[in-house]
């Protein structure tokens, strides 16, 4: 029984780690998209005024 419990713990930890990695990847992706969007907007603005 003890082995099954620790195996379950390991699985839970791996699952939590995967969730954290996915959340971090999503956050990075959102931030990159926001940066790209801002850069695009400023480039359009510069082209308009220039």
C-alpha positions in Angstrom: 0.0 0.0 0.0 2.8 2.4 0.9 4.3 2.1 -2.6 1.0 2.8 -4.3 0.5 5.9 -2.1 4.0 7.3 -2.9 3.4 6.5 -6.6 0.2 8.5 -6.4 2.1 11.4 -4.7 4.7 11.4 -7.4 1.9 11.4 -10.1 0.2 14.3 -8.3 3.4 16.2 -8.1 4.2 15.6 -11.8 0.7 16.7 -12.6 1.1 19.9 -10.5 4.4 20.6 -12.2 2.9 20.1 -15.6 0.1 22.5 -14.8 2.6 25.1 -13.5 4.7 24.7 -16.7 1.6 25.1 -18.9 0.5 28.2 -16.9 4.0 29.7 -17.3 4.0 29.0 -21.0 0.6 30.6 -21.4 1.7 33.6 -19.5 4.8 34.0 -21.6 2.8 33.5 -24.8 0.3 36.2 -23.7 3.0 38.6 -22.8 4.8 38.0 -26.1 1.6 38.5 -28.0 1.0 41.8 -26.1 4.5 42.9 -26.9 4.1 42.1 -30.5 0.8 43.8 -30.6 2.2 46.9 -29.0 5.2 46.9 -31.4 2.8 46.5 -34.4 0.6 49.4 -33.1 3.6 51.7 -32.7 4.9 50.8 -36.1 1.6 51.6 -37.6 1.5 54.9 -35.7 5.0 55.8 -36.9 4.1 54.9 -40.5 1.0 57.1 -40.2 2.8 60.2 -39.0 5.9 59.6 -41.0 
